[in-house]
């Protein structure tokens, strides 16, 4: 990166952090620190909700996901708008009416302390691990750009966010989110435009889409119902609906964002606006990845996008083998480039026979390139048994560093950093609020001063920050970050959602049955994942449905006395 890039990067991050802290300095009590005194308008709620979900993983891994697998990942979000409608109608008024700090407080009034604490622990485990992944993703950038050890970059990334989260609380998070989402939107549009601009002069945007389509990268909608397929219309609408409903309805990192709304109406508007904007935003990010794929059809591509690992190979005893594979890869790339140019001409002339012939060549060269890449991966494993053998998270970053103009590089790196900061800050806050309100205050220190709990919240934030940084040190083994974080969520979200649905809609089921159903179902969901019974999105449906069914059965066998729901 040039001095201009560093200046733009540092300036953008400084503006975001200083603005957020200045606008929120001086948290006076728990309401202010955790809920921003429930004073924020709907657009703050909307952008804060979006920024919490849009971590650095979104802007690093999603383009790489589209590069390798096409647009079908967008189907993952098809259930989100419907989930926002359900949340606006049911969850939001209940949480606002009860004036809770966390979603899990409601469960004690409906069931008992045991269900509340168990659900809170499930959330803490899932969110703590996921936040470690969110820290690792931007650490990849510093490691790649500066050659820093990933251990220290994880500490730096997690530590920077910890400072303003502890200092400013919920208001600092919301105000920084507002700046982040505006910068992110502008920068990703510019990145897409620049990618098309870098294509050959005779290749426009529509030509690029045609090439991508023939290469199988515009596979946006898959109508086939297949439980073993990760991304299709049905897994997105059904599995995605359950996942998004649980994530936005029961995950404190999101609940805490719309609880800051100044009224039920403002929180509802914020969620509905998020439902309208999220799918187009993800479509744009995936489309950028597809355009990067098209760019590399006309230009030489690295055999492996993680430069840190390939640089280590060049210094190892496997250097000659790697150079030979790299030469072989470039030969394949040259053949593919020639075929793509022919394909583009054939598409313009509507020469069907030539289109099919060149398409076959492109498919063949793709298979050959994958074989060469697999041999490079084997060399990486031999050279460094703990090395990162998945480069999907590096595709977009490598493209940005190698081909985009200086200044824009700094802005896009700032986007990835700021997105990470937003999601990590919200996660720190939610982990702290759940720990203090649902565990510490409920089980250990019930009648202390508000100042005591405010200090406990700040200390808890620091402890969770350290835990998440430790988790980040092990994240390199999980492959695609965007998939890993959603698989992790799917192991827990279905069960948590099932608990809340029982609380809202099954009044005859009590706390004892719900608690044991949750324990049993969580074990079954983890078993389903271990034996690969189905694609991970369906684990959300399985967890939710199983919990409701098992809880109903247990209530018939071991009926429990339970309090009426506070929502009545």
C-alpha angles and dihedrals in degrees: 000000000000128000089260090056092050091048093052092043094050093041094050094049093044092052092050095048097041093046092051095047095044093049092050107031120139108038103200103189146351093282091054096042098045104025105022087238087290088274106129127113125236097264090055089051092048097048093041091052091048094046092049091057096038101075128164085272087068094056098036105038103029095065088046089050090054090045092057103028108020131231099317092101088075088074086070088075099046093099093053101086091051090048090053091054092051092047093049091052100042119012101039099057092045094052093044093047092053092046092221128172092212136022091241096064088074091060093065093054089049100039123356142287092273094062091044094052095043092051091047090051091051089053094046092051094047097042094044091054094043092051089055087059090049090055093048095053098066090037086067087066097055091042091052097042100041103022089237121161109265089229092066095039090057090053093048095047095047092042097053092056091045091061098060094035092057091042103047109019123196096345093054089050093050096046093047089048090056092056094041097055093049092052093044094053094050094044096050091051089052091048091053092048092048092050091056090044090057093056119100114289094252093051116084132179095276090047089053091052091051091052091047090050093052089048091055096249098119094065091134100150126038111183095184114111106227121153090200094055111093097209125033135121093269098046088049097047097040107022092033091049092055092045094048093043090053095042096049096032104043108016107098092213087068100030088054090057098055093038085069089067114116092232143002089262093053092048091049093049090050093053094045091049088051089053090054097045105037100072094049089047092053090044090055093049092048091046089055088055091051091050089051087053090053090048090057090050088066096035136046113272130203114260087227121017098210101090093186091064095042092049088054090051090053089057094047136080087262092064095108092049090049093049090051091052090046090054090049089050092052090050090053090046091053091053090048092049091053090049092049092051089051090047092052090051092046091051091051091050092041090233100165096186092052091046092056093044095050091042088059090051091051092050090049093050090048090056091047091049091051090053092052090047091052089056090052089051090053090053090051090052091050093047096043117013090193095045124125106260097179117080100179090105091055101050099090094037092053091049092050093049096044103042116014120092122260112268092035088060090057092047094050092047087050089052092054092046094047092047089053092048091053097052094040093049092051090048093050090050094048093047091051095046093048093046094049100037101036102030114017100036095036099046108022117018111025105161109037129127124278089245090057092054091045090056090044089054091054093047091047090051090056093047093050090046090058091046093052092049089054091051089051090062090068099040098097091080096065103077117214107029094206090057095040094054092049093046089052091050092048091059090064112017097074092055093046092048090049090055092053094045090053088049093051104037112017103064095169094063115089138204100268094054092044093050096051092042088055092051093048095043094049089055091049093049092052089048091051089053094047094052091041092235092165143347112295098249090064090059087077091058093043093050094048097045094042093051093052092046096045092045091053092049093047091049088059091050102036107021112197132204109242139174122252114263116271088223093068 
